[in-house]
C-alpha cells in the first residue's frame, strides 16, 4: 500500500451502491494535467464520502489516495490553492455587495 497526493480536475462522479451500513460510495474520475484519467473509488463507511458532491465537478483538487495493485481509494480531498483563492475572492465580492446594499438603504 502506498499513499500519494494527486492533483487534477474532477471530470466525473458516479454514485455507487451504499455500504452495508447505508453510507454512500462513489467512483471519481480525476484527469491530471497530462490528460490521463485516474479512477478513484471511495472506502466503505469513510467520512470523506460525505464531502464528495457534484460541486467538485470541473474543479481542480488535490486528493490524497491509497494505491495498491488493484485499486486507488480516496483518503482526503481539498481544493488546490488557486481554487481556494478563487472561492475566497468570490466570497469577498458577495460580502462587499451585501454591505453596499445595506448602506444604500
C-alpha positions as CSV (number, residue, x, y, z in Angstrom):
1,X,0.0,0.0,0.0
2,X,1.3,3.4,-1.0
3,X,-0.2,6.8,-0.1
4,X,0.1,9.5,-2.8
5,X,-1.2,13.0,-3.4
6,X,-2.7,13.5,-6.8
7,X,-3.7,16.8,-8.4
8,X,-6.1,17.2,-11.3
9,X,-9.6,18.1,-12.4
10,X,-12.6,16.1,-11.4
11,X,-14.4,15.2,-14.7
12,X,-17.0,12.7,-13.5
13,X,-18.6,11.4,-10.3
14,X,-20.7,8.3,-10.2
15,X,-22.8,7.3,-7.2
16,X,-22.4,3.6,-6.4
17,X,-24.4,1.3,-4.1
18,X,-24.4,2.2,-0.5
19,X,-22.3,0.3,2.0
20,X,-23.9,-2.3,4.3
21,X,-24.4,0.4,6.9
22,X,-26.1,2.7,4.4
23,X,-23.3,5.1,3.8
24,X,-22.6,6.5,0.2
25,X,-19.9,5.2,-2.1
26,X,-18.6,6.9,-5.2
27,X,-16.4,6.4,-8.3
28,X,-14.5,9.6,-9.2
29,X,-12.7,10.3,-12.4
30,X,-9.7,12.6,-12.0
31,X,-7.9,14.0,-15.1
32,X,-4.4,15.2,-14.5
33,X,-2.6,18.0,-16.4
34,X,-1.3,15.5,-19.0
35,X,-4.8,14.3,-19.8
36,X,-4.5,10.9,-18.1
37,X,-7.8,9.7,-16.4
38,X,-7.5,8.1,-13.0
39,X,-10.4,6.2,-11.5
40,X,-10.6,6.7,-7.7
41,X,-13.1,4.8,-5.5
42,X,-14.2,5.6,-2.0
43,X,-13.7,3.4,1.0
44,X,-16.9,1.9,2.7
45,X,-18.1,3.9,5.7
46,X,-15.4,6.5,5.4
47,X,-16.3,10.1,6.4
48,X,-14.7,11.7,3.3
49,X,-17.6,10.1,1.3
50,X,-19.9,12.7,2.7
51,X,-17.8,15.6,1.2
52,X,-18.0,14.2,-2.3
53,X,-20.6,16.0,-4.4
54,X,-21.3,17.4,-7.8
55,X,-19.8,20.7,-6.6
56,X,-16.5,19.1,-7.2
57,X,-17.2,18.6,-10.9
58,X,-14.8,20.5,-13.2
59,X,-12.9,21.8,-10.2
60,X,-9.2,21.4,-9.7
61,X,-8.5,19.4,-6.5
62,X,-5.7,17.7,-4.6
63,X,-6.6,14.2,-3.5
64,X,-4.7,12.0,-1.0
65,X,-5.2,8.4,-2.2
66,X,-4.2,4.9,-1.1
67,X,-2.8,3.0,-4.0
68,X,-2.3,-0.8,-4.3
69,X,-2.1,-3.2,-7.2
70,X,-5.8,-3.3,-7.9
71,X,-7.4,-0.1,-6.7
72,X,-7.0,3.5,-5.9
73,X,-9.0,4.7,-2.9
74,X,-9.8,8.2,-1.7
75,X,-8.5,9.3,1.7
76,X,-8.8,13.1,1.6
77,X,-9.7,15.8,-1.0
78,X,-9.3,19.5,-0.9
79,X,-9.4,22.3,-3.4
80,X,-6.0,23.5,-4.8
81,X,-4.5,26.8,-3.5
82,X,-5.6,28.5,-6.7
83,X,-9.2,27.2,-6.4
84,X,-9.3,28.2,-2.7
85,X,-8.2,31.7,-3.6
86,X,-11.0,31.9,-6.3
87,X,-13.5,30.9,-3.6
88,X,-12.2,33.5,-1.2
89,X,-12.4,36.3,-3.8
90,X,-16.0,35.2,-4.8
91,X,-17.0,35.2,-1.1
92,X,-15.4,38.6,-0.5
93,X,-17.2,40.1,-3.6
94,X,-20.5,38.8,-2.2
95,X,-19.8,40.4,1.2
96,X,-18.9,43.8,-0.4
97,X,-22.2,43.7,-2.4
98,X,-24.3,42.9,0.7
99,X,-22.6,45.7,2.7
100,X,-23.1,48.1,-0.2
101,X,-26.8,47.3,-0.4
102,X,-27.3,47.7,3.4
103,X,-25.6,51.1,3.5
104,X,-27.5,52.4,0.4
105,X,-30.9,51.5,2.1
